[in-house]
Each structure stands twice: as C-alpha cells, then as structure tokens.
C-alpha cells in the first residue's frame, strides 16, 4: 500500500476557516484511502494537541512529526489551494529536494500508480 502525504492549508485568520481547511483535508484523506492508498492526514493532528496532557505537542514538534512521515512517503498530494500555506510550500520544496513524487490532483496520483 502506497503511503501518500497530504499537504495544504491548516491555519487561517478565523476559526471557521481553520475548520473548513480541516474538513477539506479530511475529506481528501478519505478519498485517498478509498482509492487504496495509506494517507497521512496532518489535519488530524489536533487530536495530539487536545490529548497531550503534558503540553509537549507544540508547533515545532508538530512539524518534526509531520516531516518524519513525509520522509517515508511514496508521494505527496497537494490540495488545490496549497500555495496559501507556508508549511505546504516548505513541504513542496522538501519533496523536490528529496525526489518525492508530487501530485496536484487525485487523477494524477491514481494514473501514476496504475502504471506500475
């Protein structure tokens, strides 16, 4: 099963926009899973923050944790509005530097791995 890292905006100027970004990311993760891939969904990280009784899950820890998943991913799939996210831009650069296949839509992702 191919591991696919998902990337796109999480933070936003207001809480409803944050919730909207989370919803879009989680829907994308569900679609990727239904297509037979194993998605890494950073929009689920809120659980670690809420359940961390030691308050050790800070932003730096979050980035380190996510990067550990990107390092072992078979590809990275970006949401359509990924350029609105500084984190996604960094993940894009990382993927290029480390030759991780980059996808901008589900069709390209599926087509790429159907050929194997």
Long-range contacts (C-beta under 8 A, 24 or more apart in sequence): 1-36, 1-37, 1-38, 2-36, 2-37, 2-38, 2-74, 2-75, 2-113, 3-37, 3-38, 3-39, 3-40, 3-69, 3-72, 3-73, 3-74, 3-75, 4-32, 4-37, 4-38, 4-39, 4-40, 4-73, 4-74, 4-75, 4-76, 4-77, 4-103, 4-109, 5-39, 5-40, 5-69, 5-70, 5-73, 5-75, 5-76, 5-77, 5-91, 5-100, 6-32, 6-39, 6-40, 6-41, 6-42, 6-43, 6-76, 6-77, 6-78, 6-79, 7-42, 7-76, 7-77, 7-78, 7-79, 7-82, 7-85, 7-87, 7-88, 7-91, 7-92, 8-78, 8-79, 8-80, 8-81, 8-82, 8-85, 8-88, 9-79, 9-81, 9-82, 9-84, 9-85, 9-88, 10-42, 10-43, 10-85, 10-87, 11-85, 22-46, 24-79, 25-79, 28-77, 28-79, 31-106, 32-77, 32-106, 32-109, 35-106, 35-109, 35-110, 37-109, 37-113, 39-77, 40-66, 40-69, 40-70, 40-73, 42-66, 63-87, 66-91, 67-94, 70-94, 70-95, 70-100, 71-98, 73-100, 74-100, 74-101, 75-100, 75-101, 75-102, 75-103, 75-109, 75-112, 75-113, 76-100, 76-101, 76-102, 76-103, 77-103, 77-104, 77-105, 77-106, 77-109, 78-102, 78-103, 78-104, 80-104, 80-105
